[in-house]
Amino acid sequence: MKQTEKIKSKTKRILIKKCHICGTLMESNSEIKKCEHCGKSFLPCHYFNKVHAKTSQELSNLFAEVDELHEEDLVKGIHVIW
């Protein structure tokens, strides 16, 4: 019997987000901070469960990479991980 090795292929996950103001679809490898079409700023996922940032640098650090997000972190109808 021939043994087969399981090959793990690491695929890059992409976050797709729809702007709730203008409807533009955006893709990124991390949480999107601002709409590229209308300029609407977004909060990170589960913002109120995280520490409230006092400076813009602290707020920027709250945005996660796609690999750190789970389906339950996303707002249904606005986000999807592909």
N, C-alpha and C positions, 0 to 999 in steps of 0.2 A: 504494500500500500504506500502510495506516494504522499509524503507530508507536504502540506501547503502552509506557507507562512502568511500570517495576516499582515497586510501592509496598511499602515495607518497613513492616510493622506490628509494632511492638515490643510483644509481649505479656509480661505479668508472669508470671514463673515462680514456682511455689509448691513448697516442700519439704513432703512429707507424711511424717511419722515415726510409727511405732508403738512405744509403750513396751514394752520387753521384760519388764517386771515385771507391769503390770496390763492391757496390751493396748489402752490408749486410743490413738486416732488423733488426731494434731495436725497443723495446717497453719500454715506460717509463711513469711515472705519471707527469713528468715535461719535459721541453724542453731538448733535448739531447745535451750535450756540446762537445762530442768527440765520434768518431766511435770506438766501442769496438773491431773491427777486424783490421783495418789498422791504427787507431790512428789519422785520419783526424779531425781537430778541426772545429766546426761549430759556426756560429754566431746566436744570437737569432732572432726570427721572427721579422720583421719590425725593424731591427737594425738601419737603417738610419732615422727612425721616432723617435727613442729614443735618449736620451742624449748620446753622445760619451763618453765612459768611459776612464779615464786616467790611472787607476790602474786595476790590475787583479781582485781585490775584487769588484770594481764597475762594471766590465764587468760581473762577476759571478751573480751579483744582477739583471742584465737585463733579465736573463732567467726566463720565466714565468712557473707557474704550468699549467697543462692541463685545469683546471677549469677556468683559466683566458683567454684562447685562444678561438678564434672563427674560423669558417671555412674560412672566408675571410682573416685571418692572415696567413694561411698556403700556402706553395708553392705547387701548383697542381702537382701531380706525384711524389713528394718527401715525403710529409706528409699526414697523415690521422688521424682523431680522431675517435676512435671506442668506 
